[in-house]
Amino acid sequence: MRQVVLDTETTGLEPSQGHRIIEIGCVELISRRITQQRYHQYINPQRAIDEGALQVHGLSETFLADKPVFFKIVDDFLDFVRGAELIIHNAPFDVGFINHELKQVNAAIDKIESCCVITDTLTLARQMHPGQRNSLDALCKRYGIDNTHRELHGALLDAEILADVYLAMTGGQTALSFQTSDADGPQAAQLTARAAQQVRDHQKLRIIPANQTELELHEQRLQAIDKSSHSTTVWRDDPAG
């Protein structure tokens, strides 16, 4: 199953007021594993950037002046996300901007939903943690995801952080055991962070099977135990052993 975690940065809050996308960041997941495949693009919006938005992402008109316009990158973007499940935090915001851009350039499609399934992690978080703060920063704290390297918002950086958050949120029973209330205090938060880190570390471990010499030594040890106990070791009868 292919999923793409996506985030955007924009010139302001409302595409209906002419605001545009200035950065797209995407991270690929295959079978719930983060791959090395990324899509990252800065975009020239050909308009001014609101001061409030500039304070959030720090992307100036000067920096974006030599970047391509959306029309130039739309095909590469659609090629990367087509057919995937898009994982987005507060999806209506990003989807609204993407669809606005698609219509502006008369792309082959005018709605990203026509080629991708959309999953909103904000909606998911509100279902899992009703009555609690569910911003990306709050979820990082809850699930022990390190975001201390983020001083400003960036589409690719936020997509990478969201990928870790999404995997922690949807990890089945393991993820459920990590849930704490914001009122549980720093000790509970530390335990949650430690447990989440252990799971992430475990996912990185390689499984190294025993070689023939080790198997023979193991069998010799079992035979010695059988002899000394005048019986058969109980785990020989365990199919999983």
N, C-alpha and C positions, 0 to 999 in steps of 0.2 A: 504494500500500500504506500503510495507516494503522497506526502503532505508537504506543504510549503508554508513556513511561518513568515508572515509579511508585516512590514510597517512602512509608513510614509511620514514625511515631513512636508509642511505646506506653508504658503505665504500668509495664511490666516485661517479662520474657522469655518467660513461658509463658501462653498463653491458657487452658490447662487449669487454671491456678491462679486464674482469674478476671481476668487482666489484659486491658486493653482498648486499642483504638486511640485516640489523642488528636490525631493529625494525619495528613492524607493530602495528598500533593503529586503532581501529574501534569503531564507535558510531552508535547505532541503532536508526532509526526514524520509527515510525509507524504512518501513517496518519498525517505526518508532526509534530509529537510530539516526543521529545527526550525521550527515555526510559532509564531504568537503565542498559540495556544490553550493555556490552562492550567486545571487544576482544583486548587484549594487550599482546604482546610477544616480548621479546628480543631474538636475534638469534646470534649464534656463526658463523661468516662468514668464519672462517678458513683461513683468509688472513689478510694482513696489512690494516690499515685504512689510507686514505690520510689525510695529515695534514689539508688541507682546509676543509674537511668534519668533522674532529674532532673538529675544531673551531666552526662549526655550531651546532653540536648536543652534543658534549662533551662525547660521548660514546667511551671508550678506549678499546683496545684489552684485557687488564687485566680484566676489568669489564665483558666483554663478554665471557671470556675464559670458564666459567662453564655453559654457557647457551646452550640450545639444538640447533642442526643444523636444517636447514630448513626441511630436510626429516622427522624429528621427529614431526614437528608441522603442516605439510602441510594439513593433513586430518582435524584437528580441525579448521584450518583457512578456508578451503573450506566449511566445514559444517556451519560455521558462515555466510559466505557471499553468499552462493549458492541461486540463485533465486532472489536476491535483486538488486535494482538499486544502483550502486556504485557512490557516490558523491566524486569526487577527484579534487583537485586544481592542474592544470597542469597535467592532467591525463596521457598523453603519457609517462611522466617520470616514474610514479609509475607502470603503466600497463606494460611498457617495462621491468622493473625489475622483476615484479611478473611473467610474462611469461617466462623470462629467468630462474628464479628459478624453475618454474614448469617443464621446459624441462630438467634442470639439474638432477632432481630427478625422472624423468620418471613418473610423476603423472598421475592420471586418465585422466586429461585434460592438454593440453599444452598451452591453451589460456584462460585467465580469462573471456574474452568476450563470451566464449561459455556457461557460466553459469550465467552471470550477464550482465545487461545493464550498460553502462558507461556514466556518465554525467560529463563533464569537466567544473568546475566553473570558470576557467580562461577564457575559450572561451565565456561562458555566460557573464562574467563581461566585456569583451572587446566589446561584442555586446551592452551591456547596457550603458557602459561608454567609448565610443571610444575616443582615444587620451589621456586618463588619465592613471595614474599608477593603476595597478590592482593586485599588489602583495597582499598576505593575510594581511600583516600589513596595506597596503593602504585601503583595503576594511574594515578592522576593524575600522579605523579612519572614513571612509565615513559613515558607518552604526552605529557608536556608540557602537561597541563591545569592551568591556574591555579586552585588552590583556597585561596589564601592569605587570601581574604576570609571563610573559614568558621572561626569560633571555636567554635561549637556546632553540633551536628547539627540540621538542619531538613528536613522532608520535601520541601518544594518546592525548596529550595536544593540538597539532595542529588540530587533528580531532575534538575535542570538540569545539575549536574556529571556525573551518570551518562550523560545524553544525549550530552555531548561525548565522554566516555570510550568509550561504545558505538560511536559513529560512527568514532572513531579505531581502535578494536579491529577493526572489521569493514570497514575501508576497502580490502580486497583487497590487492594487491601493495604499494600505498603504505603501508598500515599495517604490513605485514610488514617493510618496510625500516626502520621505526622501532624495532623490538624490540631491547632491550638487556638484559643481565643486571644484577641489582642489584649485582653485583661488578665491573661494568665501570668504575665510578668516575665522578666528577663531570663530567669532560670529555665522556664518552659521553652522560650524561644531558642536558648542555647541547645537544649536537648533536641528540639526539632531540627535545628541546623545540623547538629552532629549526625542525626539519623539520616537526613537527606544526603549528607556528604558520603556516609557509608554506602548508601545505595548506589550513588554515582561512581564511587571508587570500585564497588563490586562489579558494576557493568563493564569496567575497563579491564578486569582481570582475565588473563588467558587461562584456559583449561588445559593442563598438561597431563595426559594419561600416563599411568605407570608403564615402565618398559618391562621387557621379559624378565630381566634379572630381578627387578623389584617385585614382580608378581611371584617369582619362585621363592624369594626370601619371605614374602608375606605368607605363602602357603606353608613354608617350613615353620614359621612362628605359630600358625594355627594348629599344625599337627602337634607341636610341643605342648600347646595349651590343652588340646584334646587328651594327650597322654597323661599330663599331670593331673587333670581333673577327672580322669576315667569316664569321660563323656564326650559329647560333640558340642563344639561352641555354638551357642544359640543362633548367632547371626549367619551361620551357614544355611539355616533354613529360611532366611529372609530373602525373598525374591529380589528385593531392592539392594541387597548387600552384594 
